Amino acid sequence: MKANLGTYMKKDGTLRTMRFVNITDLPEDFLSSQFKGSGKPRQLAEGHRLVWDLDKKGFRIFNQKTIIGEVKEFNIKNVEDFELVKDFE
C-alpha cells in the first residue's frame, strides 16, 4: 500500500511531519469501519486534504499549501499494523 511522509506548517507556525495514507488509497472495508457520525462530507479549506495518520491512527488534515520540502512516498503492508515494507531515502 502506498503511504507518504510530508512536513507542512500549521496555522500556529509550527511544523508538523506526518506519515499518512491518502483516503483514496485506503481499502474500502477499512474506511467504512472508521467512519462515525452522519457520513456527510466535510467541507475542507482549499489546499487541505483528509488523510489517515499512521502514527496517530486517525483521520487528520494535511495542508498542501504550506508543504516544506517534498512529500516522499513509501510502501507499507497494511494500515492497521503499519509495518514498513520499504523505507525511503
N, CA, C and O of each residue as an XYZ file, in Angstrom:
356
protein
N       0.847     -1.164      0.000
C       0.000      0.000      0.000
C       0.898      1.236      0.000
O       1.931      1.272      0.669
N       0.493      2.219     -0.744
C       1.250      3.462     -0.862
C       0.981      4.363      0.342
O      -0.172      4.580      0.715
N       2.054      4.890      0.952
C       1.955      5.838      2.062
C       2.878      7.012      1.758
O       3.657      6.972      0.806
N       2.781      8.056      2.577
C       3.538      9.279      2.328
C       4.135      9.821      3.612
O       3.638      9.565      4.710
N       5.212     10.575      3.449
C       5.831     11.312      4.539
C       5.949     12.750      4.078
O       6.571     13.031      3.053
N       5.353     13.663      4.833
C       5.404     15.064      4.451
C       5.415     15.964      5.660
O       4.933     15.599      6.733
N       5.972     17.150      5.475
C       6.012     18.170      6.520
C       5.312     19.413      6.002
O       5.510     19.824      4.859
N       4.488     20.008      6.862
C       3.815     21.252      6.499
C       3.785     22.171      7.713
O       4.018     21.743      8.844
N       3.491     23.452      7.451
C       3.397     24.417      8.531
C       1.943     24.533      8.973
O       1.048     24.750      8.157
N       1.723     24.384     10.283
C       0.385     24.506     10.848
C       0.005     25.986     10.974
O       0.845     26.869     10.802
N      -1.262     26.239     11.274
C      -1.748     27.614     11.438
C      -0.943     28.403     12.457
O      -0.717     29.601     12.288
N      -0.508     27.723     13.524
C       0.220     28.421     14.590
C       1.704     28.629     14.268
O       2.451     29.157     15.093
N       2.133     28.210     13.059
C       3.512     28.415     12.629
C       4.457     27.271     12.943
O       5.613     27.294     12.522
N       3.984     26.264     13.680
C       4.843     25.121     13.970
C       4.817     24.154     12.793
O       3.867     24.121     12.010
N       5.885     23.368     12.690
C       5.959     22.376     11.617
C       5.406     21.052     12.099
O       5.589     20.674     13.256
N       4.729     20.351     11.209
C       4.150     19.038     11.522
C       4.621     18.069     10.463
O       4.359     18.275      9.278
N       5.312     17.012     10.864
C       5.714     15.949      9.953
C       4.772     14.779     10.184
O       4.549     14.359     11.319
N       4.229     14.266      9.102
C       3.205     13.236      9.206
C       3.481     12.099      8.226
O       3.827     12.324      7.066
N       3.319     10.870      8.723
C       3.302      9.684      7.851
C       1.832      9.347      7.664
O       1.114      9.118      8.637
N       1.385      9.318      6.415
C      -0.045      9.200      6.163
C      -0.358      8.437      4.884
O       0.499      8.229      4.025
N      -1.623      8.027      4.794
C      -2.159      7.404      3.583
C      -3.301      8.284      3.103
O      -4.160      8.684      3.889
N      -3.310      8.585      1.809
C      -4.415      9.338      1.235
C      -5.694      8.511      1.307
O      -5.658      7.287      1.176
N      -6.803      9.174      1.513
C      -8.095      8.494      1.626
C      -8.354      7.614      0.410
O      -8.876      6.508      0.548
N      -8.000      8.085     -0.763
C      -8.240      7.321     -1.996
C      -7.415      6.044     -2.073
O      -7.725      5.163     -2.875
N      -6.369      5.924     -1.255
C      -5.522      4.733     -1.253
C      -5.887      3.730     -0.155
O      -5.299      2.651     -0.079
N      -6.851      4.081      0.690
C      -7.259      3.179      1.771
C      -8.248      2.137      1.271
O      -9.086      2.447      0.424
N      -8.173      0.910      1.772
C      -9.141     -0.125      1.396
C     -10.557      0.277      1.845
O     -10.730      0.860      2.916
N     -11.548     -0.034      1.034
C     -12.935      0.338      1.312
C     -13.426     -0.219      2.650
O     -14.108      0.486      3.394
N     -13.092     -1.474      2.967
C     -13.554     -2.054      4.230
C     -12.933     -1.348      5.441
O     -13.581     -1.203      6.477
N     -11.683     -0.913      5.308
C     -11.050     -0.167      6.386
C     -11.735      1.185      6.565
O     -12.035      1.591      7.688
N     -11.977      1.872      5.466
C     -12.639      3.177      5.524
C     -14.001      3.091      6.197
O     -14.309      3.879      7.092
N     -14.807      2.141      5.768
C     -16.163      2.023      6.316
C     -16.142      1.685      7.810
O     -17.069      2.045      8.536
N     -15.105      1.004      8.270
C     -15.023      0.673      9.699
C     -14.607      1.876     10.551
O     -14.775      1.848     11.770
N     -14.073      2.923      9.935
C     -13.552      4.069     10.677
C     -14.502      5.260     10.740
O     -14.371      6.108     11.623
N     -15.455      5.333      9.816
C     -16.352      6.496      9.785
C     -17.381      6.436     10.877
O     -17.954      5.384     11.159
N     -17.614      7.591     11.498
C     -18.627      7.741     12.529
C     -19.503      8.925     12.140
O     -19.137      9.703     11.259
N     -20.638      9.067     12.778
C     -21.479     10.235     12.555
C     -22.404     10.080     11.375
O     -22.775      8.968     11.001
N     -22.776     11.208     10.786
C     -23.799     11.236      9.735
C     -23.291     10.759      8.381
O     -24.090     10.377      7.525
N     -22.000     10.775      8.175
C     -21.451     10.372      6.886
C     -21.489     11.472      5.851
O     -21.122     11.251      4.696
N     -21.935     12.670      6.252
C     -21.956     13.801      5.319
C     -20.528     14.292      5.102
O     -19.753     14.398      6.052
N     -20.181     14.593      3.847
C     -18.822     15.066      3.580
C     -18.564     16.414      4.256
O     -19.428     17.291      4.261
N     -17.397     16.564      4.811
C     -16.996     17.795      5.472
C     -16.352     18.719      4.449
O     -15.571     18.272      3.609
N     -16.672     19.986      4.517
C     -16.061     20.958      3.614
C     -14.693     21.354      4.158
O     -14.583     21.867      5.271
N     -13.664     21.113      3.371
C     -12.307     21.452      3.771
C     -11.870     22.733      3.071
O     -12.298     23.014      1.952
N     -11.028     23.496      3.725
C     -10.478     24.704      3.121
C      -9.634     24.316      1.907
O      -9.122     23.200      1.818
N      -9.503     25.247      0.992
C      -8.720     24.994     -0.216
C      -7.294     24.601      0.167
O      -6.668     25.236      1.016
N      -6.791     23.543     -0.474
C      -5.434     23.074     -0.215
C      -5.316     22.081      0.932
O      -4.233     21.553      1.185
N      -6.412     21.822      1.626
C      -6.403     20.851      2.719
C      -6.983     19.539      2.220
O      -7.909     19.528      1.408
N      -6.434     18.429      2.711
C      -6.996     17.134      2.346
C      -7.044     16.216      3.555
O      -6.197     16.277      4.446
N      -8.047     15.377      3.557
C      -8.237     14.412      4.632
C      -7.355     13.204      4.357
O      -7.369     12.657      3.255
N      -6.585     12.788      5.366
C      -5.677     11.646      5.243
C      -5.787     10.791      6.499
O      -6.361     11.216      7.501
N      -5.234      9.584      6.436
C      -5.151      8.710      7.604
C      -3.737      8.812      8.159
O      -2.783      8.421      7.486
N      -3.587      9.330      9.375
C      -2.290      9.479     10.021
C      -1.879      8.118     10.584
O      -2.559      7.573     11.453
N      -0.782      7.579     10.096
C      -0.328      6.251     10.501
C       0.164      6.211     11.941
O       0.033      5.181     12.602
N       0.722      7.299     12.436
C       1.234      7.317     13.804
C       0.124      7.568     14.825
O       0.112      6.946     15.888
N      -0.791      8.455     14.519
C      -1.896      8.780     15.434
C      -3.069      7.819     15.267
O      -3.974      7.782     16.100
N      -3.046      7.030     14.171
C      -4.112      6.072     13.858
C      -5.482      6.735     13.845
O      -6.427      6.299     14.503
N      -5.544      7.818     13.059
C      -6.797      8.541     12.931
C      -6.771      9.480     11.742
O      -5.725      9.707     11.135
N      -7.939     10.024     11.415
C      -8.027     10.977     10.319
C      -7.434     12.307     10.756
O      -7.639     12.756     11.884
N      -6.700     12.925      9.854
C      -6.114     14.237     10.085
C      -6.218     15.032      8.788
O      -6.482     14.486      7.717
N      -6.004     16.330      8.918
C      -5.995     17.216      7.752
C      -4.543     17.534      7.409
O      -3.769     17.953      8.270
N      -4.182     17.332      6.139
C      -2.838     17.664      5.660
C      -2.951     18.927      4.813
O      -3.734     18.970      3.864
N      -2.170     19.957      5.152
C      -2.228     21.238      4.456
C      -1.226     21.248      3.304
O      -0.027     21.422      3.519
N      -1.712     21.066      2.112
C      -0.855     21.027      0.916
C      -0.292     22.392      0.553
O       0.711     22.478     -0.156
N      -0.926     23.465      1.030
C      -0.494     24.812      0.657
C       0.768     25.249      1.394
O       1.452     26.174      0.954
N       1.085     24.589      2.518
C       2.250     25.019      3.300
C       3.291     23.905      3.430
O       4.000     23.825      4.433
N       3.377     23.050      2.415
C       4.349     21.948      2.433
C       5.773     22.502      2.489
O       6.115     23.451      1.784
N       6.586     21.892      3.336
C       8.006     22.217      3.441
C       8.761     21.062      2.777
O       8.618     19.910      3.185
N       9.556     21.369      1.765
C      10.268     20.306      1.053
C       9.306     19.555      0.150
O       8.375     20.137     -0.407
N       9.539     18.258      0.011
C       8.672     17.450     -0.835
C       8.071     16.295     -0.046
O       8.630     15.841      0.952
N       6.934     15.839     -0.514
C       6.281     14.687      0.099
C       6.908     13.444     -0.514
O       6.965     13.304     -1.736
N       7.382     12.537      0.346
C       8.020     11.309     -0.127
C       7.057     10.147      0.014
O       6.260     10.088      0.950
N       7.143      9.236     -0.922
C       6.277      8.063     -0.941
C       7.047      6.836     -0.477
O       8.230      6.684     -0.780
N       6.363      5.955      0.265
C       6.942      4.680      0.666
C       5.825      3.651      0.737
O       4.651      3.996      0.607
N       6.182      2.397      0.941
C       5.192      1.318      0.945
C       5.040      0.710      2.334
O       6.004      0.597      3.092
N       3.806      0.321      2.649
C       3.512     -0.390      3.894
C       2.698     -1.628      3.543
O       2.056     -1.681      2.495
N       2.729     -2.628      4.430
C       1.950     -3.849      4.193
C       0.467     -3.580      4.370
O      -0.341     -3.929      3.509
N       0.105     -2.952      5.498
C      -1.299     -2.616      5.724
C      -1.392     -1.465      6.709
O      -0.450     -1.182      7.450
N      -2.527     -0.816      6.705
C      -2.713      0.382      7.507
C      -2.973      0.064      8.985
O      -2.657      0.883      9.848
N      -3.533     -1.091      9.286
C      -3.843     -1.430     10.676
C      -2.594     -1.657     11.513
O      -2.497     -1.143     12.627
N      -1.645     -2.413     11.000
C      -0.435     -2.724     11.746
C       0.717     -1.788     11.426
O       1.676     -1.687     12.191
N       0.621     -1.107     10.298
C       1.649     -0.186      9.820
C       3.034     -0.790      9.927
O       3.870     -0.350     10.716
N       3.253     -1.803      9.120
C       4.579     -2.409      9.026
C       5.275     -1.820      7.816
O       4.749     -1.870      6.705
N       6.428     -1.276      8.025
C       7.183     -0.668      6.956
C       7.742     -1.744      6.031
O       8.410     -2.675      6.480
N       7.466     -1.609      4.741
C       7.947     -2.567      3.765
C       9.265     -2.096      3.171
O      10.259     -2.823      3.198
N       9.275     -0.894      2.640
C      10.489     -0.366      2.031
C      10.649      1.085      2.479
O       9.777      1.919      2.235
N      11.737      1.368      3.117
C      11.977      2.721      3.610
C      12.316      3.626      2.430
O      12.606      3.140      1.337
N      12.282      4.906      2.642
C      12.613      5.897      1.638
C      13.984      6.468      1.943
O      14.510      6.299      3.043
N      14.554      7.143      0.963
C      15.902      7.729      1.151
C      15.801      9.104      1.765
O      16.820      9.753      1.998
